[in-house]
Amino acid sequence: MTSFDLAEVRRYITDLEARLDRCDNGEGMGCANLDAALRY
């Protein structure tokens, strides 16, 4: 069983939101990689 620290989850979500915001602005291949990783 895996458990997650709330602060760790919040940091992950904050980073993910920032990356998604950059993708909304059309910033290159990083967005394609992020999209593929999220689909995985």
N, CA, C and O atoms as a GROMACS GRO file, in nm:
protein
  160
    1MET      N    1   0.085  -0.118   0.000
    1MET     CA    2   0.000   0.000   0.000
    1MET      C    3   0.089   0.124   0.000
    1MET      O    4   0.188   0.131   0.074
    2THR      N    5   0.054   0.220  -0.081
    2THR     CA    6   0.131   0.343  -0.092
    2THR      C    7   0.051   0.457  -0.031
    2THR      O    8  -0.069   0.468  -0.051
    3SER      N    9   0.120   0.541   0.044
    3SER     CA   10   0.056   0.661   0.096
    3SER      C   11   0.138   0.781   0.052
    3SER      O   12   0.258   0.770   0.026
    4PHE      N   13   0.074   0.894   0.042
    4PHE     CA   14   0.137   1.016  -0.006
    4PHE      C   15   0.125   1.127   0.097
    4PHE      O   16   0.021   1.143   0.161
    5ASP      N   17   0.230   1.202   0.111
    5ASP     CA   18   0.231   1.319   0.197
    5ASP      C   19   0.153   1.430   0.127
    5ASP      O   20   0.174   1.456   0.009
    6LEU      N   21   0.064   1.496   0.199
    6LEU     CA   22  -0.019   1.600   0.139
    6LEU      C   23   0.064   1.712   0.078
    6LEU      O   24   0.032   1.759  -0.031
    7ALA      N   25   0.169   1.755   0.145
    7ALA     CA   26   0.255   1.860   0.090
    7ALA      C   27   0.320   1.816  -0.040
    7ALA      O   28   0.333   1.895  -0.133
    8GLU      N   29   0.361   1.689  -0.048
    8GLU     CA   30   0.422   1.636  -0.169
    8GLU      C   31   0.322   1.635  -0.285
    8GLU      O   32   0.357   1.671  -0.397
    9VAL      N   33   0.200   1.596  -0.257
    9VAL     CA   34   0.096   1.595  -0.360
    9VAL      C   35   0.068   1.736  -0.408
    9VAL      O   36   0.054   1.759  -0.529
   10ARG      N   37   0.061   1.832  -0.317
   10ARG     CA   38   0.036   1.971  -0.356
   10ARG      C   39   0.148   2.025  -0.444
   10ARG      O   40   0.121   2.096  -0.541
   11ARG      N   41   0.275   1.993  -0.410
   11ARG     CA   42   0.388   2.036  -0.493
   11ARG      C   43   0.377   1.977  -0.633
   11ARG      O   44   0.402   2.046  -0.732
   12TYR      N   45   0.340   1.850  -0.641
   12TYR     CA   46   0.326   1.783  -0.770
   12TYR      C   47   0.216   1.851  -0.853
   12TYR      O   48   0.235   1.878  -0.972
   13ILE      N   49   0.103   1.877  -0.790
   13ILE     CA   50  -0.009   1.940  -0.861
   13ILE      C   51   0.027   2.081  -0.905
   13ILE      O   52  -0.007   2.121  -1.016
   14THR      N   53   0.095   2.157  -0.821
   14THR     CA   54   0.136   2.292  -0.856
   14THR      C   55   0.228   2.290  -0.977
   14THR      O   56   0.212   2.371  -1.069
   15ASP      N   57   0.324   2.198  -0.977
   15ASP     CA   58   0.414   2.184  -1.091
   15ASP      C   59   0.338   2.143  -1.216
   15ASP      O   60   0.362   2.198  -1.324
   16LEU      N   61   0.247   2.049  -1.203
   16LEU     CA   62   0.168   2.003  -1.317
   16LEU      C   63   0.083   2.116  -1.374
   16LEU      O   64   0.075   2.132  -1.496
   17GLU      N   65   0.021   2.194  -1.287
   17GLU     CA   66  -0.060   2.306  -1.334
   17GLU      C   67   0.025   2.407  -1.410
   17GLU      O   68  -0.018   2.460  -1.513
   18ALA      N   69   0.146   2.435  -1.360
   18ALA     CA   70   0.236   2.529  -1.428
   18ALA      C   71   0.275   2.476  -1.564
   18ALA      O   72   0.279   2.551  -1.662
   19ARG      N   73   0.303   2.347  -1.573
   19ARG     CA   74   0.339   2.288  -1.702
   19ARG      C   75   0.222   2.293  -1.799
   19ARG      O   76   0.241   2.321  -1.917
   20LEU      N   77   0.102   2.267  -1.750
   20LEU     CA   78  -0.016   2.274  -1.836
   20LEU      C   79  -0.043   2.416  -1.883
   20LEU      O   80  -0.084   2.437  -1.997
   21ASP      N   81  -0.020   2.515  -1.796
   21ASP     CA   82  -0.036   2.655  -1.835
   21ASP      C   83   0.059   2.690  -1.949
   21ASP      O   84   0.020   2.760  -2.043
   22ARG      N   85   0.184   2.642  -1.941
   22ARG     CA   86   0.280   2.668  -2.048
   22ARG      C   87   0.232   2.604  -2.178
   22ARG      O   88   0.253   2.660  -2.286
   23CYS      N   89   0.169   2.488  -2.169
   23CYS     CA   90   0.119   2.421  -2.289
   23CYS      C   91   0.005   2.499  -2.353
   23CYS      O   92  -0.011   2.500  -2.475
   24ASP      N   93  -0.075   2.564  -2.270
   24ASP     CA   94  -0.184   2.646  -2.323
   24ASP      C   95  -0.129   2.759  -2.409
   24ASP      O   96  -0.198   2.811  -2.497
   25ASN      N   97  -0.004   2.796  -2.383
   25ASN     CA   98   0.060   2.902  -2.461
   25ASN      C   99   0.135   2.845  -2.582
   25ASN      O  100   0.200   2.921  -2.654
   26GLY      N  101   0.126   2.713  -2.605
   26GLY     CA  102   0.184   2.650  -2.722
   26GLY      C  103   0.335   2.639  -2.722
   26GLY      O  104   0.399   2.661  -2.825
   27GLU      N  105   0.394   2.605  -2.609
   27GLU     CA  106   0.539   2.598  -2.599
   27GLU      C  107   0.593   2.460  -2.634
   27GLU      O  108   0.619   2.380  -2.544
   28GLY      N  109   0.610   2.431  -2.759
   28GLY     CA  110   0.691   2.323  -2.813
   28GLY      C  111   0.664   2.180  -2.772
   28GLY      O  112   0.555   2.144  -2.729
   29MET      N  113   0.770   2.098  -2.788
   29MET     CA  114   0.763   1.954  -2.770
   29MET      C  115   0.738   1.911  -2.625
   29MET      O  116   0.687   1.802  -2.601
   30GLY      N  117   0.771   1.995  -2.530
   30GLY     CA  118   0.747   1.960  -2.390
   30GLY      C  119   0.600   1.930  -2.366
   30GLY      O  120   0.567   1.846  -2.281
   31CYS      N  121   0.515   1.996  -2.437
   31CYS     CA  122   0.371   1.974  -2.420
   31CYS      C  123   0.328   1.840  -2.478
   31CYS      O  124   0.244   1.771  -2.420
   32ALA      N  125   0.385   1.803  -2.590
   32ALA     CA  126   0.354   1.672  -2.647
   32ALA      C  127   0.400   1.562  -2.553
   32ALA      O  128   0.330   1.463  -2.534
   33ASN      N  129   0.518   1.580  -2.494
   33ASN     CA  130   0.569   1.481  -2.399
   33ASN      C  131   0.482   1.475  -2.274
   33ASN      O  132   0.454   1.367  -2.223
   34LEU      N  133   0.439   1.590  -2.226
   34LEU     CA  134   0.354   1.596  -2.108
   34LEU      C  135   0.221   1.527  -2.137
   34LEU      O  136   0.172   1.450  -2.055
   35ASP      N  137   0.163   1.556  -2.252
   35ASP     CA  138   0.036   1.494  -2.289
   35ASP      C  139   0.050   1.342  -2.296
   35ASP      O  140  -0.038   1.270  -2.249
   36ALA      N  141   0.158   1.295  -2.354
   36ALA     CA  142   0.181   1.151  -2.365
   36ALA      C  143   0.198   1.088  -2.226
   36ALA      O  144   0.148   0.979  -2.201
   37ALA      N  145   0.270   1.156  -2.138
   37ALA     CA  146   0.291   1.104  -2.003
   37ALA      C  147   0.159   1.098  -1.926
   37ALA      O  148   0.135   1.003  -1.851
   38LEU      N  149   0.074   1.198  -1.944
   38LEU     CA  150  -0.054   1.198  -1.873
   38LEU      C  151  -0.144   1.086  -1.925
   38LEU      O  152  -0.220   1.026  -1.849
   39ARG      N  153  -0.135   1.058  -2.054
   39ARG     CA  154  -0.217   0.951  -2.110
   39ARG      C  155  -0.169   0.815  -2.062
   39ARG      O  156  -0.249   0.721  -2.051
   40TYR      N  157  -0.039   0.803  -2.032
   40TYR     CA  158   0.017   0.677  -1.986
   40TYR      C  159  -0.041   0.644  -1.850
   40TYR      O  160  -0.007   0.542  -1.791
   0.00000   0.00000   0.00000
